[in-house]
Amino acid sequence: MRFTDKSIIVTGAGSGIGRAAALLFASEGGKVIVADKTEGADETAHLIAQAGGAAKAIRIDAGLEEDVIRTIALACDSFGGLDVMFANAGISGGMANLFDTDVALITEVLRVNLIGPFLAIKHAAPRIGERGKGAIVLTASVAGIRSGAGSPAYSASKAGVINLAAVSAQQLTGSNVRVNAICPGLTETGMTKPVFDYAREANKMDRVGRLNPLHRGAQPEELAKVALFLASDDASYVNGQAIAVDGGLSSSHPVTRQEYGKTAA
Ligand SMILES: NC(=O)c1ccc[n+]([C@@H]2O[C@H](COP(=O)([O-])OP(=O)(O)OC[C@H]3O[C@@H](n4cnc5c(N)ncnc54)[C@H](O)[C@@H]3O)[C@@H](O)[C@H]2O)c1
């Protein structure tokens, strides 16, 4: 029960990683503002209430400043302050290559994926600081570490999130508010549903995640657990970091791997 009576905001909590995190925060005693642009927010809040937890849903666009301010105000009014902000909402923006990406597309991807977390930090940090300590967790991606896991617009947005975790941790020097990011690898969520659905239908699940040493994709709870760790006092000395949660994908240059226990041919 690491979050007993803590006031927590999760954006993008209507599905996938955000929903898994909201449920886990609540199961550890947290009071959760479940923020999403879809009715998934209400469904997640309902699931939390069914399990005996405390949650309030709010429909927002996480890339709009007035909506971020409104969400933080709801947390403070409902739960007496703010302890944790998990800025997780994001969009893939599709797989357009560099030359098919127009300014409107990259602007929208950056607005949701990068300006959203920027606004979350800017407006949440002062309120979290009032509590004496707390944490902000951002969802970046392995796509933000290097090429190969998303479109140019998506990758650039997530590289920005990784940098935002580092620079904002420094900007918050003396506040006792920590900022970290998680970098998920391929995770089974609403965003990646077509990939997993296709693999199951085509009997090709053994190909999903085959580029990482664990040979599989992740479940959202595996990401949520790391986000909760970073948000908790267990991570009290972790600050300004981006933690890859990708089965080992980003730990290697692309090489032909030798399977454990098998000798080279
Ligand atoms: N699934 C993966 O493989 C993967 C890998 C790396 C990073 N990520 C990141 O994880 C985060 C969570 O995505 P997910 O995989 O759980 O996908 P998801 O689609 O299941 O969940 C994302 C949620 O964010 C919400 N959302 C999108 N734009 C929003 C906005 N402007 N305002 C409010 N809510 C908004 C969606 O409605 C949805 O409920 C995203 O930032 C995504 O980029 C996912």
Ligand as a Chemical Component Dictionary entry (heavy atoms), coordinates in Angstrom:
data_LIG
# 
_chem_comp.id                   LIG 
_chem_comp.type                 NON-POLYMER 
_chem_comp.pdbx_formal_charge   0 
_chem_comp.three_letter_code    LIG 
# 
loop_
_chem_comp_atom.comp_id 
_chem_comp_atom.atom_id 
_chem_comp_atom.alt_atom_id 
_chem_comp_atom.type_symbol 
_chem_comp_atom.charge 
_chem_comp_atom.model_Cartn_x 
_chem_comp_atom.model_Cartn_y 
_chem_comp_atom.model_Cartn_z 
_chem_comp_atom.pdbx_ordinal 
LIG N1  N1  N 0  1.788  0.103  -26.697 1  
LIG C1  C1  C 0  3.080  0.221  -26.997 2  
LIG O1  O1  O 0  3.704  -0.680 -27.601 3  
LIG C2  C2  C 0  3.820  1.474  -26.585 4  
LIG C3  C3  C 0  5.210  1.502  -26.756 5  
LIG C4  C4  C 0  5.909  2.639  -26.383 6  
LIG C5  C5  C 0  5.228  3.713  -25.830 7  
LIG N2  N2  N 1  3.873  3.673  -25.676 8  
LIG C6  C6  C 0  3.216  4.840  -25.087 9  
LIG O2  O2  O 0  2.411  4.423  -23.996 10 
LIG C7  C7  C 0  1.441  5.432  -23.749 11 
LIG C8  C8  C 0  0.111  4.768  -23.501 12 
LIG O3  O3  O 0  -0.343 4.181  -24.718 13 
LIG P1  P1  P 0  -0.939 2.703  -24.780 14 
LIG O4  O4  O 0  0.051  1.854  -25.446 15 
LIG O5  O5  O -1 -1.453 2.312  -23.442 16 
LIG O6  O6  O 0  -2.100 2.932  -25.850 17 
LIG P2  P2  P 0  -3.677 3.042  -25.704 18 
LIG O7  O7  O 0  -4.110 3.574  -27.020 19 
LIG O8  O8  O 0  -4.235 1.762  -25.220 20 
LIG O9  O9  O 0  -3.869 4.140  -24.576 21 
LIG C9  C9  C 0  -3.641 5.499  -24.808 22 
LIG C10 C10 C 0  -4.762 6.299  -24.166 23 
LIG O10 O10 O 0  -4.439 7.693  -24.313 24 
LIG C11 C11 C 0  -5.622 8.360  -24.663 25 
LIG N3  N3  N 0  -5.311 9.598  -25.349 26 
LIG C12 C12 C 0  -4.734 9.750  -26.561 27 
LIG N4  N4  N 0  -4.619 11.049 -26.853 28 
LIG C13 C13 C 0  -5.135 11.729 -25.805 29 
LIG C14 C14 C 0  -5.293 13.100 -25.519 30 
LIG N5  N5  N 0  -4.922 14.058 -26.387 31 
LIG N6  N6  N 0  -5.837 13.445 -24.357 32 
LIG C15 C15 C 0  -6.240 12.501 -23.470 33 
LIG N7  N7  N 0  -6.121 11.190 -23.685 34 
LIG C16 C16 C 0  -5.567 10.812 -24.842 35 
LIG C17 C17 C 0  -6.394 7.385  -25.546 36 
LIG O11 O11 O 0  -7.769 7.703  -25.617 37 
LIG C18 C18 C 0  -6.107 6.057  -24.851 38 
LIG O12 O12 O 0  -7.086 5.761  -23.891 39 
LIG C19 C19 C 0  1.479  6.381  -24.950 40 
LIG O13 O13 O 0  2.186  7.553  -24.594 41 
LIG C20 C20 C 0  2.261  5.588  -25.976 42 
LIG O14 O14 O 0  2.901  6.425  -26.905 43 
LIG C21 C21 C 0  3.153  2.563  -26.041 44 
# 
loop_
_chem_comp_bond.comp_id 
_chem_comp_bond.atom_id_1 
_chem_comp_bond.atom_id_2 
_chem_comp_bond.value_order 
_chem_comp_bond.pdbx_ordinal 
LIG N1  C1  SING 1  
LIG C1  O1  DOUB 2  
LIG C1  C2  SING 3  
LIG C2  C3  SING 4  
LIG C2  C21 DOUB 5  
LIG C3  C4  DOUB 6  
LIG C4  C5  SING 7  
LIG C5  N2  DOUB 8  
LIG N2  C6  SING 9  
LIG N2  C21 SING 10 
LIG C6  O2  SING 11 
LIG C6  C20 SING 12 
LIG O2  C7  SING 13 
LIG C7  C8  SING 14 
LIG C7  C19 SING 15 
LIG C8  O3  SING 16 
LIG O3  P1  SING 17 
LIG P1  O4  DOUB 18 
LIG P1  O5  SING 19 
LIG P1  O6  SING 20 
LIG O6  P2  SING 21 
LIG P2  O7  DOUB 22 
LIG P2  O8  SING 23 
LIG P2  O9  SING 24 
LIG O9  C9  SING 25 
LIG C9  C10 SING 26 
LIG C10 O10 SING 27 
LIG C10 C18 SING 28 
LIG O10 C11 SING 29 
LIG C11 N3  SING 30 
LIG C11 C17 SING 31 
LIG N3  C12 SING 32 
LIG N3  C16 SING 33 
LIG C12 N4  DOUB 34 
LIG N4  C13 SING 35 
LIG C13 C14 SING 36 
LIG C13 C16 DOUB 37 
LIG C14 N5  SING 38 
LIG C14 N6  DOUB 39 
LIG N6  C15 SING 40 
LIG C15 N7  DOUB 41 
LIG N7  C16 SING 42 
LIG C17 O11 SING 43 
LIG C17 C18 SING 44 
LIG C18 O12 SING 45 
LIG C19 O13 SING 46 
LIG C19 C20 SING 47 
LIG C20 O14 SING 48 
# 
